[in-house]
């Protein structure tokens, strides 16, 4: 499959880029306001960085006892923590 666009598609994109937001008719494609069925991270994958981290043995054992992919669960637990504790300035 090729990623090239036709001249007609390029012309249409240029015409859209020249319009202001208010001039673009979106009636046939309404804004999505209900995100209850959305899946987080389906298309975006953050860059992972390998680190050495010292954890208490009982914490590591707990995560490992839940099956494979314990590192992913540790990452999710840390992410949940930072979302629940926003930075205070």
N, CA, C and O atoms as CSV, one atom per row, in Angstrom:
chain,resi,resn,atom,element,x,y,z
A,1,UNK,N,N,0.847,-1.184,0.000
A,1,UNK,CA,C,0.000,0.000,0.000
A,1,UNK,C,C,0.889,1.242,0.000
A,1,UNK,O,O,1.905,1.284,0.694
A,2,UNK,N,N,0.511,2.230,-0.765
A,2,UNK,CA,C,1.306,3.436,-0.901
A,2,UNK,C,C,0.703,4.583,-0.091
A,2,UNK,O,O,-0.509,4.638,0.121
A,3,UNK,N,N,1.551,5.481,0.352
A,3,UNK,CA,C,1.103,6.635,1.130
A,3,UNK,C,C,0.955,7.883,0.277
A,3,UNK,O,O,0.681,8.960,0.808
A,4,UNK,N,N,1.129,7.765,-1.031
A,4,UNK,CA,C,1.039,8.941,-1.896
A,4,UNK,C,C,-0.411,9.368,-2.052
A,4,UNK,O,O,-1.320,8.540,-2.111
A,5,UNK,N,N,-0.605,10.679,-2.119
A,5,UNK,CA,C,-1.947,11.201,-2.330
A,5,UNK,C,C,-2.048,11.725,-3.756
A,5,UNK,O,O,-1.048,12.089,-4.376
A,6,UNK,N,N,-3.267,11.752,-4.257
A,6,UNK,CA,C,-3.480,12.226,-5.621
A,6,UNK,C,C,-3.417,13.746,-5.651
A,6,UNK,O,O,-3.456,14.397,-4.608
A,7,UNK,N,N,-3.320,14.302,-6.839
A,7,UNK,CA,C,-3.318,15.760,-6.989
A,7,UNK,C,C,-4.631,16.338,-6.472
A,7,UNK,O,O,-4.640,17.397,-5.844
A,8,UNK,N,N,-5.743,15.644,-6.735
A,8,UNK,CA,C,-7.047,16.114,-6.257
A,8,UNK,C,C,-7.079,16.154,-4.730
A,8,UNK,O,O,-7.570,17.120,-4.148
A,9,UNK,N,N,-6.561,15.114,-4.079
A,9,UNK,CA,C,-6.530,15.093,-2.620
A,9,UNK,C,C,-5.650,16.216,-2.078
A,9,UNK,O,O,-6.003,16.867,-1.094
A,10,UNK,N,N,-4.509,16.441,-2.718
A,10,UNK,CA,C,-3.610,17.509,-2.286
A,10,UNK,C,C,-4.296,18.867,-2.422
A,10,UNK,O,O,-4.165,19.721,-1.546
A,11,UNK,N,N,-5.024,19.066,-3.517
A,11,UNK,CA,C,-5.750,20.327,-3.722
A,11,UNK,C,C,-6.828,20.520,-2.656
A,11,UNK,O,O,-7.004,21.623,-2.139
A,12,UNK,N,N,-7.552,19.438,-2.326
A,12,UNK,CA,C,-8.601,19.513,-1.301
A,12,UNK,C,C,-7.996,19.841,0.066
A,12,UNK,O,O,-8.556,20.643,0.813
A,13,UNK,N,N,-6.868,19.232,0.394
A,13,UNK,CA,C,-6.201,19.508,1.668
A,13,UNK,C,C,-5.726,20.952,1.737
A,13,UNK,O,O,-5.868,21.606,2.770
A,14,UNK,N,N,-5.161,21.454,0.641
A,14,UNK,CA,C,-4.718,22.842,0.603
A,14,UNK,C,C,-5.891,23.793,0.807
A,14,UNK,O,O,-5.777,24.784,1.528
A,15,UNK,N,N,-7.030,23.485,0.165
A,15,UNK,CA,C,-8.216,24.335,0.299
A,15,UNK,C,C,-8.715,24.330,1.747
A,15,UNK,O,O,-9.124,25.370,2.262
A,16,UNK,N,N,-8.683,23.172,2.403
A,16,UNK,CA,C,-9.098,23.100,3.807
A,16,UNK,C,C,-8.148,23.873,4.710
A,16,UNK,O,O,-8.588,24.541,5.644
A,17,UNK,N,N,-6.848,23.788,4.440
A,17,UNK,CA,C,-5.871,24.488,5.270
A,17,UNK,C,C,-6.024,26.001,5.160
A,17,UNK,O,O,-5.697,26.732,6.094
A,18,UNK,N,N,-6.522,26.467,4.017
A,18,UNK,CA,C,-6.709,27.902,3.816
A,18,UNK,C,C,-7.955,28.433,4.522
A,18,UNK,O,O,-8.094,29.645,4.689
A,19,UNK,N,N,-8.860,27.549,4.937
A,19,UNK,CA,C,-10.095,27.977,5.601
A,19,UNK,C,C,-9.853,28.181,7.092
A,19,UNK,O,O,-8.958,27.576,7.682
A,20,UNK,N,N,-10.667,29.043,7.684
A,20,UNK,CA,C,-10.622,29.194,9.138
A,20,UNK,C,C,-11.459,28.078,9.760
A,20,UNK,O,O,-12.258,27.442,9.072
A,21,UNK,N,N,-11.278,27.841,11.044
A,21,UNK,CA,C,-12.039,26.795,11.748
A,21,UNK,C,C,-13.542,27.026,11.604
A,21,UNK,O,O,-14.304,26.075,11.423
A,22,UNK,N,N,-13.966,28.276,11.682
A,22,UNK,CA,C,-15.396,28.596,11.624
A,22,UNK,C,C,-15.996,28.353,10.244
A,22,UNK,O,O,-17.207,28.170,10.121
A,23,UNK,N,N,-15.168,28.349,9.208
A,23,UNK,CA,C,-15.667,28.166,7.845
A,23,UNK,C,C,-15.786,26.697,7.446
A,23,UNK,O,O,-16.293,26.394,6.366
A,24,UNK,N,N,-15.330,25.792,8.290
A,24,UNK,CA,C,-15.383,24.364,7.958
A,24,UNK,C,C,-16.680,23.785,8.499
A,24,UNK,O,O,-16.952,23.863,9.697
A,25,UNK,N,N,-17.479,23.202,7.608
A,25,UNK,CA,C,-18.769,22.618,7.971
A,25,UNK,C,C,-18.550,21.219,8.555
A,25,UNK,O,O,-18.069,20.315,7.872
A,26,UNK,N,N,-18.911,21.059,9.826
A,26,UNK,CA,C,-18.730,19.766,10.496
A,26,UNK,C,C,-20.072,19.145,10.902
A,26,UNK,O,O,-20.112,18.279,11.775
A,27,UNK,N,N,-21.162,19.579,10.279
A,27,UNK,CA,C,-22.484,19.064,10.653
A,27,UNK,C,C,-22.585,17.557,10.433
A,27,UNK,O,O,-23.217,16.852,11.219
A,28,UNK,N,N,-21.969,17.071,9.372
A,28,UNK,CA,C,-22.047,15.637,9.078
A,28,UNK,C,C,-21.080,14.829,9.935
A,28,UNK,O,O,-21.158,13.600,9.960
A,29,UNK,N,N,-20.185,15.488,10.624
A,29,UNK,CA,C,-19.226,14.829,11.521
A,29,UNK,C,C,-19.202,15.601,12.831
A,29,UNK,O,O,-18.288,16.389,13.071
A,30,UNK,N,N,-20.206,15.380,13.686
A,30,UNK,CA,C,-20.285,16.157,14.928
A,30,UNK,C,C,-19.131,15.844,15.876
A,30,UNK,O,O,-18.521,14.776,15.815
A,31,UNK,N,N,-18.856,16.794,16.743
A,31,UNK,CA,C,-17.803,16.627,17.742
A,31,UNK,C,C,-18.176,15.510,18.707
A,31,UNK,O,O,-19.326,15.410,19.134
A,32,UNK,N,N,-17.214,14.681,19.045
A,32,UNK,CA,C,-17.438,13.598,20.001
A,32,UNK,C,C,-17.320,14.176,21.407
A,32,UNK,O,O,-16.297,14.756,21.770
A,33,UNK,N,N,-18.378,14.008,22.186
A,33,UNK,CA,C,-18.348,14.497,23.560
A,33,UNK,C,C,-18.497,13.368,24.578
A,33,UNK,O,O,-18.246,13.568,25.767
A,34,UNK,N,N,-18.898,12.197,24.124
A,34,UNK,CA,C,-19.049,11.042,25.012
A,34,UNK,C,C,-17.885,10.082,24.774
A,34,UNK,O,O,-17.833,9.407,23.747
A,35,UNK,N,N,-16.962,10.025,25.716
A,35,UNK,CA,C,-15.758,9.208,25.571
A,35,UNK,C,C,-15.803,7.949,26.438
A,35,UNK,O,O,-14.757,7.372,26.736
A,36,UNK,N,N,-16.999,7.514,26.849
A,36,UNK,CA,C,-17.099,6.376,27.761
A,36,UNK,C,C,-16.569,5.086,27.143
A,36,UNK,O,O,-16.088,4.220,27.874
A,37,UNK,N,N,-16.640,4.931,25.836
A,37,UNK,CA,C,-16.160,3.706,25.198
A,37,UNK,C,C,-14.736,3.812,24.674
A,37,UNK,O,O,-14.244,2.890,24.022
A,38,UNK,N,N,-14.077,4.914,24.950
A,38,UNK,CA,C,-12.726,5.127,24.423
A,38,UNK,C,C,-11.724,4.192,25.089
A,38,UNK,O,O,-11.885,3.808,26.247
A,39,UNK,N,N,-10.697,3.838,24.342
A,39,UNK,CA,C,-9.629,2.991,24.869
A,39,UNK,C,C,-8.353,3.808,24.965
A,39,UNK,O,O,-7.858,4.324,23.963
A,40,UNK,N,N,-7.831,3.921,26.165
A,40,UNK,CA,C,-6.616,4.691,26.377
A,40,UNK,C,C,-5.413,3.940,25.816
A,40,UNK,O,O,-5.259,2.738,26.034
A,41,UNK,N,N,-4.575,4.657,25.099
A,41,UNK,CA,C,-3.334,4.082,24.608
A,41,UNK,C,C,-3.470,3.155,23.420
A,41,UNK,O,O,-2.522,2.440,23.096
A,42,UNK,N,N,-4.607,3.141,22.766
A,42,UNK,CA,C,-4.804,2.226,21.643
A,42,UNK,C,C,-3.855,2.556,20.490
A,42,UNK,O,O,-3.334,1.652,19.837
A,43,UNK,N,N,-3.633,3.835,20.241
A,43,UNK,CA,C,-2.784,4.227,19.125
A,43,UNK,C,C,-1.472,4.852,19.572
A,43,UNK,O,O,-0.477,4.793,18.851
A,44,UNK,N,N,-1.467,5.447,20.751
A,44,UNK,CA,C,-0.261,6.100,21.254
A,44,UNK,C,C,0.485,5.158,22.176
A,44,UNK,O,O,-0.097,4.602,23.107
A,45,UNK,N,N,1.739,4.983,21.925
A,45,UNK,CA,C,2.580,4.167,22.791
A,45,UNK,C,C,3.754,5.017,23.249
A,45,UNK,O,O,4.610,5.379,22.443
A,46,UNK,N,N,3.802,5.343,24.555
A,46,UNK,CA,C,4.907,6.173,25.023
A,46,UNK,C,C,6.241,5.456,24.875
A,46,UNK,O,O,6.311,4.227,24.896
A,47,UNK,N,N,7.277,6.231,24.727
A,47,UNK,CA,C,8.621,5.678,24.621
A,47,UNK,C,C,9.024,5.128,25.977
A,47,UNK,O,O,8.899,5.806,26.997
A,48,UNK,N,N,9.502,3.910,25.980
A,48,UNK,CA,C,9.938,3.277,27.228
A,48,UNK,C,C,11.427,3.536,27.420
A,48,UNK,O,O,12.181,3.629,26.451
A,49,UNK,N,N,11.834,3.649,28.654
A,49,UNK,CA,C,13.240,3.851,28.994
A,49,UNK,C,C,13.625,2.823,30.046
A,49,UNK,O,O,12.973,2.701,31.084
A,50,UNK,N,N,14.685,2.094,29.767
A,50,UNK,CA,C,15.134,1.078,30.705
A,50,UNK,C,C,15.873,1.736,31.863
A,50,UNK,O,O,16.744,2.582,31.664
A,51,UNK,N,N,15.506,1.329,33.079
A,51,UNK,CA,C,16.138,1.860,34.281
A,51,UNK,C,C,16.416,0.719,35.250
A,51,UNK,O,O,15.840,-0.364,35.148
A,52,UNK,N,N,17.303,0.988,36.180
A,52,UNK,CA,C,17.513,0.075,37.301
A,52,UNK,C,C,16.828,0.704,38.495
A,52,UNK,O,O,17.057,1.871,38.816
A,53,UNK,N,N,15.989,-0.074,39.146
A,53,UNK,CA,C,15.176,0.445,40.233
A,53,UNK,C,C,15.190,-0.550,41.379
A,53,UNK,O,O,14.953,-1.741,41.177
A,54,UNK,N,N,15.462,-0.075,42.560
A,54,UNK,CA,C,15.449,-0.947,43.733
A,54,UNK,C,C,14.081,-0.852,44.395
A,54,UNK,O,O,13.646,0.225,44.803
A,55,UNK,N,N,13.410,-1.997,44.496
A,55,UNK,CA,C,12.094,-2.070,45.130
A,55,UNK,C,C,12.187,-2.998,46.328
A,55,UNK,O,O,13.034,-3.891,46.368
A,56,UNK,N,N,11.323,-2.789,47.293
A,56,UNK,CA,C,11.247,-3.728,48.405
A,56,UNK,C,C,10.859,-5.099,47.855
A,56,UNK,O,O,10.037,-5.208,46.945
A,57,UNK,N,N,11.460,-6.132,48.418
A,57,UNK,CA,C,11.260,-7.495,47.916
A,57,UNK,C,C,9.787,-7.908,47.967
A,57,UNK,O,O,9.302,-8.592,47.065
A,58,UNK,N,N,9.079,-7.495,49.015
A,58,UNK,CA,C,7.672,-7.899,49.119
A,58,UNK,C,C,6.812,-7.220,48.046
A,58,UNK,O,O,5.850,-7.815,47.562
A,59,UNK,N,N,7.151,-5.980,47.673
A,59,UNK,CA,C,6.419,-5.308,46.599
A,59,UNK,C,C,6.620,-6.037,45.276
A,59,UNK,O,O,5.661,-6.308,44.553
A,60,UNK,N,N,7.864,-6.347,44.968
A,60,UNK,CA,C,8.160,-7.038,43.728
A,60,UNK,C,C,7.497,-8.415,43.701
A,60,UNK,O,O,6.956,-8.825,42.674
A,61,UNK,N,N,7.538,-9.121,44.817
A,61,UNK,CA,C,6.909,-10.441,44.894
A,61,UNK,C,C,5.404,-10.340,44.656
A,61,UNK,O,O,4.814,-11.192,43.992
A,62,UNK,N,N,4.787,-9.290,45.204
A,62,UNK,CA,C,3.345,-9.111,45.026
A,62,UNK,C,C,3.009,-8.928,43.551
A,62,UNK,O,O,2.102,-9.585,43.041
A,63,UNK,N,N,3.737,-8.035,42.852
A,63,UNK,CA,C,3.468,-7.811,41.432
A,63,UNK,C,C,3.741,-9.070,40.610
A,63,UNK,O,O,2.969,-9.400,39.709
A,64,UNK,N,N,4.826,-9.771,40.912
A,64,UNK,CA,C,5.149,-10.994,40.175
A,64,UNK,C,C,4.127,-12.096,40.428
A,64,UNK,O,O,3.875,-12.915,39.544
A,65,UNK,N,N,3.528,-12.131,41.633
A,65,UNK,CA,C,2.570,-13.190,41.965
A,65,UNK,C,C,1.276,-13.068,41.165
A,65,UNK,O,O,0.486,-14.011,41.115
A,66,UNK,N,N,1.057,-11.920,40.542
A,66,UNK,CA,C,-0.156,-11.717,39.731
A,66,UNK,C,C,0.027,-12.192,38.301
A,66,UNK,O,O,-0.861,-11.980,37.475
A,67,UNK,N,N,1.139,-12.824,37.980
A,67,UNK,CA,C,1.360,-13.357,36.636
A,67,UNK,C,C,2.402,-12.578,35.868
A,67,UNK,O,O,3.082,-11.700,36.400
A,68,UNK,N,N,2.505,-12.929,34.598
A,68,UNK,CA,C,3.504,-12.278,33.746
A,68,UNK,C,C,3.144,-10.809,33.535
A,68,UNK,O,O,2.061,-10.361,33.911
A,69,UNK,N,N,4.044,-10.089,32.945
A,69,UNK,CA,C,3.888,-8.651,32.665
A,69,UNK,C,C,3.841,-7.816,33.942
A,69,UNK,O,O,3.135,-6.810,34.008
A,70,UNK,N,N,4.584,-8.232,34.939
A,70,UNK,CA,C,4.588,-7.496,36.208
A,70,UNK,C,C,5.154,-6.091,36.032
A,70,UNK,O,O,4.741,-5.168,36.735
A,71,UNK,N,N,6.093,-5.917,35.102
A,71,UNK,CA,C,6.668,-4.586,34.888
A,71,UNK,C,C,5.613,-3.629,34.337
A,71,UNK,O,O,5.597,-2.448,34.682
A,72,UNK,N,N,4.744,-4.140,33.487
A,72,UNK,CA,C,3.657,-3.321,32.941
A,72,UNK,C,C,2.708,-2.898,34.047
A,72,UNK,O,O,2.233,-1.762,34.058
A,73,UNK,N,N,2.426,-3.807,34.983
A,73,UNK,CA,C,1.547,-3.469,36.093
A,73,UNK,C,C,2.194,-2.452,37.029
A,73,UNK,O,O,1.512,-1.567,37.546
A,74,UNK,N,N,3.491,-2.569,37.250
A,74,UNK,CA,C,4.193,-1.567,38.067
A,74,UNK,C,C,4.106,-0.200,37.387
A,74,UNK,O,O,3.855,0.808,38.047
A,75,UNK,N,N,4.309,-0.165,36.084
A,75,UNK,CA,C,4.223,1.079,35.326
A,75,UNK,C,C,2.820,1.677,35.453
A,75,UNK,O,O,2.676,2.883,35.651
A,76,UNK,N,N,1.786,0.837,35.338
A,76,UNK,CA,C,0.404,1.308,35.444
A,76,UNK,C,C,0.122,1.846,36.848
A,76,UNK,O,O,-0.571,2.852,36.998
A,77,UNK,N,N,0.651,1.186,37.867
A,77,UNK,CA,C,0.443,1.644,39.249
A,77,UNK,C,C,1.098,3.011,39.459
A,77,UNK,O,O,0.522,3.884,40.109
A,78,UNK,N,N,2.285,3.194,38.918
A,78,UNK,CA,C,2.966,4.489,39.040
A,78,UNK,C,C,2.214,5.575,38.282
A,78,UNK,O,O,2.086,6.699,38.767
A,79,UNK,N,N,1.717,5.241,37.095
A,79,UNK,CA,C,0.948,6.213,36.306
A,79,UNK,C,C,-0.328,6.606,37.050
A,79,UNK,O,O,-0.675,7.787,37.101
A,80,UNK,N,N,-1.027,5.632,37.625
A,80,UNK,CA,C,-2.236,5.928,38.383
A,80,UNK,C,C,-1.918,6.849,39.563
A,80,UNK,O,O,-2.684,7.765,39.864
A,81,UNK,N,N,-0.808,6.610,40.216
A,81,UNK,CA,C,-0.416,7.438,41.353
A,81,UNK,C,C,-0.220,8.894,40.931
A,81,UNK,O,O,-0.717,9.804,41.595
A,82,UNK,N,N,0.501,9.118,39.833
A,82,UNK,CA,C,0.749,10.514,39.431
A,82,UNK,C,C,-0.522,11.191,38.938
A,82,UNK,O,O,-0.659,12.408,39.064
A,83,UNK,N,N,-1.466,10.414,38.370
A,83,UNK,CA,C,-2.734,11.014,37.943
A,83,UNK,C,C,-3.582,11.395,39.161
A,83,UNK,O,O,-4.307,12.389,39.127
A,84,UNK,N,N,-3.492,10.609,40.228
A,84,UNK,CA,C,-4.268,10.897,41.431
A,84,UNK,C,C,-3.619,11.954,42.313
A,84,UNK,O,O,-4.257,12.475,43.228
A,85,UNK,N,N,-2.364,12.273,42.050
A,85,UNK,CA,C,-1.637,13.264,42.845
A,85,UNK,C,C,-1.025,14.312,41.904
A,85,UNK,O,O,0.190,14.343,41.705
A,86,UNK,N,N,-1.877,15.166,41.331
A,86,UNK,CA,C,-1.356,16.161,40.390
A,86,UNK,C,C,-0.353,17.087,41.069
A,86,UNK,O,O,-0.417,17.350,42.269
A,87,UNK,N,N,0.560,17.560,40.259
A,87,UNK,CA,C,1.599,18.462,40.764
A,87,UNK,C,C,0.972,19.739,41.300
A,87,UNK,O,O,0.115,20.345,40.656
A,88,UNK,N,N,1.404,20.130,42.466
A,88,UNK,CA,C,0.907,21.374,43.068
A,88,UNK,C,C,1.985,22.429,42.914
A,88,UNK,O,O,3.153,22.202,43.230
A,89,UNK,N,N,1.570,23.584,42.423
A,89,UNK,CA,C,2.531,24.676,42.194
A,89,UNK,C,C,2.261,25.811,43.106
A,89,UNK,O,O,2.965,26.820,43.062
